[in-house]
């Protein structure tokens, strides 16, 4: 689940490296996972990601993980990320991200 927010950043046209160059980071502050069905090693899974919540200084992503071959639900989860600056202080989400994130949420 950790890689998906980086891919979302790329999808909205702002690679995560560019966000970091602007002086911002989005570390994970909360994680939850609810397992629905067991799976086996070497099986291909599909991970759907949705931006579920957008606050002044945090983002929450929801995940749905299914087995690719038959779409059986394996797990659901979420991650919450805080926006911090290079000094590690909580910061408001940068204005350059707001329009793209608002679009991603809808």
C-alpha positions as CSV (number, residue, x, y, z in Angstrom):
1,X,0.0,0.0,0.0
2,X,3.0,2.3,0.6
3,X,3.8,2.7,-3.1
4,X,0.3,3.6,-4.3
5,X,0.3,7.3,-3.1
6,X,3.5,7.8,-5.1
7,X,1.8,6.4,-8.2
8,X,-1.2,8.6,-7.5
9,X,1.1,11.6,-7.5
10,X,2.4,10.6,-10.9
11,X,-1.1,10.1,-12.2
12,X,-2.1,13.6,-11.3
13,X,0.9,15.0,-13.0
14,X,3.2,15.7,-10.0
15,X,5.8,13.1,-9.5
16,X,6.6,12.5,-5.8
17,X,10.2,13.6,-6.4
18,X,9.0,17.0,-7.6
19,X,6.9,17.3,-4.4
20,X,9.9,16.5,-2.3
21,X,11.9,19.1,-4.3
22,X,9.3,21.7,-3.2
23,X,10.2,20.8,0.4
24,X,7.3,18.6,1.4
25,X,7.0,14.9,2.4
26,X,4.0,12.7,3.2
27,X,5.0,10.1,5.8
28,X,2.5,7.5,6.9
29,X,1.0,8.3,10.3
30,X,-1.7,5.6,10.4
31,X,-2.2,2.2,8.8
32,X,-5.1,-0.2,8.9
33,X,-5.7,-3.5,7.1
34,X,-8.7,-5.9,7.3
35,X,-8.0,-9.3,5.8
36,X,-11.0,-10.8,4.1
37,X,-9.7,-13.9,2.4
38,X,-6.3,-15.8,2.5
39,X,-4.1,-15.9,-0.5
40,X,-0.9,-17.7,-1.5
41,X,2.6,-16.6,-2.5
42,X,3.3,-15.9,-6.2
43,X,-0.3,-14.9,-6.9
44,X,-0.9,-11.6,-8.8
45,X,-3.0,-9.1,-6.9
46,X,-4.8,-5.9,-8.0
47,X,-4.7,-2.9,-5.7
48,X,-7.3,-0.2,-6.2
49,X,-6.5,3.2,-4.5
50,X,-8.8,6.0,-3.8
51,X,-8.1,9.4,-2.2
52,X,-10.8,9.2,0.5
53,X,-10.1,12.3,2.6
54,X,-8.3,15.5,2.0
55,X,-7.7,17.8,5.0
56,X,-5.5,20.9,5.5
57,X,-2.4,18.8,6.4
58,X,-3.4,15.2,5.9
59,X,-4.4,12.8,3.1
60,X,-6.2,9.5,3.6
61,X,-6.1,6.7,1.0
62,X,-8.4,3.7,0.9
63,X,-7.3,0.4,-0.7
64,X,-9.1,-2.6,-2.0
65,X,-6.9,-5.6,-2.8
66,X,-8.3,-8.4,-4.9
67,X,-6.8,-11.5,-6.6
68,X,-6.3,-10.6,-10.2
69,X,-7.5,-14.0,-11.6
70,X,-11.0,-14.0,-10.1
71,X,-11.4,-10.7,-8.3
72,X,-11.8,-12.3,-4.9
73,X,-11.5,-9.6,-2.2
74,X,-8.4,-10.3,-0.2
75,X,-8.1,-7.2,2.0
76,X,-9.2,-3.6,2.5
77,X,-7.1,-0.9,4.1
78,X,-6.2,2.7,4.5
79,X,-3.2,4.9,5.1
80,X,-3.1,8.4,6.5
81,X,-0.3,10.7,5.5
82,X,0.7,14.0,7.1
83,X,2.2,16.7,5.1
84,X,5.6,17.8,6.7
85,X,8.3,20.2,5.6
86,X,12.0,19.4,5.4
87,X,12.4,20.2,9.2
88,X,9.7,17.6,10.0
89,X,7.1,20.1,11.0
90,X,3.4,19.5,10.1
91,X,2.6,21.8,7.3
92,X,-0.5,22.7,5.3
93,X,-0.7,20.8,2.0
94,X,1.0,23.0,-0.6
95,X,-1.2,25.1,-2.8
96,X,0.3,23.6,-5.9
97,X,-1.1,20.2,-5.0
98,X,-4.6,21.3,-3.9
99,X,-6.3,21.4,-7.4
100,X,-4.8,18.1,-8.5
101,X,-5.7,16.4,-5.2
102,X,-9.2,17.9,-5.3
103,X,-9.7,16.4,-8.8
104,X,-8.3,13.0,-7.6
105,X,-10.8,12.9,-4.8
106,X,-13.8,13.3,-7.1
